[in-house]
Every structure is written in structure tokens, then in C-alpha cells.
Amino acid sequence: MAEAPWVAPALGLLVGFALALTGAGGGVLSVPLLLFVLHLGMAQAAPVSLLAVTLAAGIGAWLAWRNRVLRYRAAGLMATAGLLCAPVGQWLAARLPEPPLMLLFAGVLAVAATRTLRLAARELRGEEGVRPANAPCRLDPATGRLHWTSRCAVVLTLAGALAGLLSGLLGVGGGFVLVPALLAATDLPMKAVVATSMGVIALVCAGAALSAAVQGRMPWEVALPFAGGAVAGLVGGRAWARRLSGPRLQQGFGVLSLGVALAMVVRALAR
């Protein structure tokens, strides 16, 4: 790595700060930062991203669990499905050329950005509280727990499986899959949705990162300072989250993500 030693932790700091401000999907920018600034390949960037997201999301999930916001049964079901599918994603990533992987990542990033922009627009119109009336997994008013149905279990299992597949394939956390699935399948408040998503991301990314490390695919000289920066960014960003977060910030994040996705497409086609 030819860059100055402070570059990796500084990039991690940005990722952690984005996670604190934008929620479970903020870590999706970690791979592009590693590609464009540190000039890593996808095969190197994905494990580094997984380690950083594991630590940052793990802290967020632990804080949410301590505050009794995280729904651990839903998180456990989704994480189990994700852990089973993450190795499939890693197997595919090892066999696909880098340009198609970059194009796929750009597509995933564009989808996540579009969803962020749509949600921000709804919030600005005062529609952020609109939820499906027939959610298959609803809270029991008497116990405060989710009332499980087979339909709910299937939806959450499929969402966890897709998040795990993408984690192994691209090194992303999958919050852009998990959050919409929880919003569609449950009537949980947004804080619980984000917290539960964080719990799933921490478990799934931990499994995928451990697998990469065991296989010798973790560049520790980059991964450790980058992950340390991400943790510091998340912890520091929580103090600013209430003052800076909001629909306008989400719109800015969405526009930035679309720009990064376009840059990845250009880079992939130029290779």
C-alpha cells in the first residue's frame, strides 16, 4: 500500500460516520472507497469491508440490544439464513471476473440510492409513517412481541438469505435488503427495524469475514486500520446523528451513492 498510513483509518472513519448518520445501509460505500482511494481489487476490498462493517454494526446492534430495541428472534432467523448463503456468494466471487462484479456492485448501489431518495421524498411529504395494513408479522399489543406466521418467517428468511449472498459476493452488509423487508413484513417502529437490521448485518458479515480470513484473503495491513476507523466513526457519529440526520441528509447520501455507482460502471467498462 503506497498511500500514507492515515488514509485507511480516515476512510474507515467516513464509513463509520455514514453508518451512524444514515443507518444500516451506510456501509455500502466502503467497497467503492477502497477501490478508488486505496486502489484495491474487488477480491481484496470485499473482506476489508466485511470486517469493518462487522465491528461497526456489531457495536450499533449491541447498543440497541442494551436499550431493548433490537428484535433478537427476527435477527436470529434472518442471520441464520444469511450465514448459510454467504459462502455461496464468496464461491461465486472467486470465480467471476472483476468487471462483472463491479457492474453488479454498481447496480446494487444504484438500487440502494434510489430507495434512499424515495424514502427521503416520502418523509418530506409527511408520509414516512405509512406502513402496510396487512403486514404478515405484527406486534401483539398484550405482550409487545411479534406474532409469528409462516408468511412472515418465509419473507424474513428470504431477505436474510439474499443479504448473506450479497455479503459474500460483494462485501456489503445488506441493510438495503433487510430494512425494506422488515418494513414490509412487520409493523415494527423504524428504530427497531434499523436495530434488527444491524444485528443481522453484524452476524452475517462476521461469518463472511471469518471465512475470508481463514482462507487467507484478508489483507490485515489495510483491514485493521480501516475497521478501527469505522468503529471510531460510528461511535463519534452517534453524537451528531440527531443534529445532522434527516431527509435532506438522506437525499445527499442518495445522490452521492448514485454518483459512485456511475463511477464504478465507467471503471468496469474501461478495464
N, C-alpha and C positions, 0 to 999 in steps of 0.2 A: 504494500500500500504506500504510494508515493505521497499522499496527502499528509498535511500536518496532523499530529496526534489528537488535536482537539476537534477535528472535523467529525469523526464518528460519534462522539458523545453529543456534539452540538446537533447533529441530525436526529439522534435519538431524543434529545430534548424537545425538538419540534414535534416529533411523533407523539410523545407523551402529552405534550400540551394540547395537541389536536384531539387526542383521546379524551382529555379532561373536559374540553370545551364542546366537542361535537358528539360525544357518546361512543357507543360500541363500534361505529364504523370509521372512526378517525384513523385507526392504524392502517387503513388501506393505502395510505401514502408512503408507508415505509419502504416498500419494494422500489417504487419509482425513484425515491431519494437515493437509495443505494445504487441503483443503476446509473443515474445521471451524474451524481456528485462523486461517488466513490468508484464508479466505473466497474462495478461487479457484474458478472453474468447472472442470469436468472437462477442457475443452479446454486450459486453462492448466496445471492440476495435472499432467496426464499427461506433458508434455515435461519439466517440472521434475523429476518423479520419475525419469524415464528418465536424465537427466543425472546425478543423484545416485547412482542405482544403478549406472550405468556406472562411475563413478570408484571407488565403494566396492568393487564386485565385482571391478573390474579389479585393485585392489591385492591383494585376497584371492587372486585367481587367480594373480597374479604370484608371490606368496609361496609358494603351493602348487606352482607350476611350478619355482621355485627349489629347493624341497625334494623335487622329483621325485615328487609325489603326484598331480598333475593328469595325466589321460589325454588328451593333446592330439589324438589321432586321433578319438576319440569326440566330444570337444568340437568339433572342426572340422566333423564331419559334421552334428551337431545344430545348430551355429551357422549353417552354410550354409543349411539348411532354414529356420531361424528368420529369417534375413535376407531370404530370398525371400518369406516370408509376412507380415513386419511391415508392409510398405507396404499390404497388403490390409487389415490391421487399422486402420491410420491412415485409409485411404479410407473405411472403414465408420464410424469415429468422427466423421469430418467431416460425415457425413450422418444420423447418429442424434441424436434429441433427448437432452438431458441426463438426464431422469428414467430412461429405459430403460438408459442407460449406468450410472447409479448403481446401479440394481437388479441389473444384470449384475455389476458390481463387488462388490456385497454378496454375491451368490451365490458368486462366486469366493472371496471372503474366508471365507465360511462353510465352503466345502469345504476350504480350506487349514487352517482352525482345527480342523475335525473330524478331519482327518488327523493334525494335531499332537497332539491329545488322544489319539487311538487309539495312536499310536506311543509316547507317554509312558506310557500304561497298559501296553502290552506290555513296555516297559523295566522298569517297576516289578514286573512279574510274572516278570522274568528271561527274556523271550522275544525280546529285541531282536536276538539273533544269528540268528534263524530266517530262512532265505532259501530261495527256490525251488530244488529239487534239479535241475530241468531248465532252468536259465537258458540262453537261446539263445546268449549271448556270454560264454564262460568264459575264465578266465586259463589260459594254457599254463604248467604248472609248470616246464618247461625254460627258457623264455625270459622269463617274467614278464609277457608281453604278452597282450592279448586275442586270442582266436582268433575271427575274424570269420566269421559266417554270414549268409546272406541274410535270415533271420528277424530276427536281431539288428539288421542295418542298417535294415530296414523299421521296427522298433519305435522305434529311436532317431531315425530321420528324422521319423517322425510326431510324436514327442514334441517335437522341436525345432521343427517346423512349428507345432504348437499353442502352444508357448511364444512364438514370434515373433508369431503372430496376436494373442495376448493382450497382448503388449508394445505393439504398435502401437495396439490398440484401447483399452486401459485404463491403460497406463503402468506395468505391473507387470513384474517380472523374469522370472517364470515358474518359480521354483525349486520351487514346489509341484507342478509338472508334471514337471520334469526329474528331481528326486530320486526320486520313485516309479518313474519309467520306468527309470532306471539301476539301482535296487534290484531291479526285476522282470526286467530283461533281462540283467543281468551278476551276477557273483559278486565284484565289487569290494568292498573294505572301505569302511566308511562315510566315512572321511576322504577317500578317493579319489572317492567319489560326490559329496560336497559340493564338493570342489575342482573337479571336472569341471563340475558344475552352475554354479559361479561363473564358470568360463571361458566357458561358453555365454552366460550372462546378460550378462557384460561385452561380448561381441562383438555380441550381438543388440541390446541396449539402446543401444550406441554407434551402431549403424546407424540405429535409430529416432530417437535424439536428434539425430543429424546431419541427418536428413531434416526433422525439425521445425524445426531452426534455419535450414536453407536456405529453408524455406517461410515464415519469419518468424513462427513460432508459439512461439518460446521467449522467455518473459519473463525476460530476463537479470538484472534487478534483484532477482528472487527466486531464480532458479535458481543463480546463483553462490554467494551466501552459504549457501543450503540445501545445495548439493553440498559446499562446503567443510566445513560442519558434519558431514556424513555421513562424509567421509573421516576427520576427526578422531575421530569416534565409533567408527569401525571400528578405527582404529589403537589408540586408548586402550582400547577394549573387549576387544581380544585379550589384554591383560594380565590382565583379570578373568575371561575366559571359562572357564578351568579351575576357578576357585573358585566361580563362580556358576552355570555351566551344569549341566544335569541334568534328569531327568524332571519334577521339581516346577516348575522354571522353565518348561519347555515347556508344562506344564498351565496355568500362569498366563498365558502368552502366548496359548494357545488360547482361554481364557475371555475375555481382553481382546479378541481378534480377533472372537469371536462377538458381543460387546457392540458393537463398532464396526460390524460388519455390520448389526446390528439398527438402530443409529442411522442408517445410510445408507438403509435401507429406509424408515424414518419420514420422513427428509428428502425422499427421492424422491417419496413418496406425497403429501407436503404441498405440493409445488411445483405 
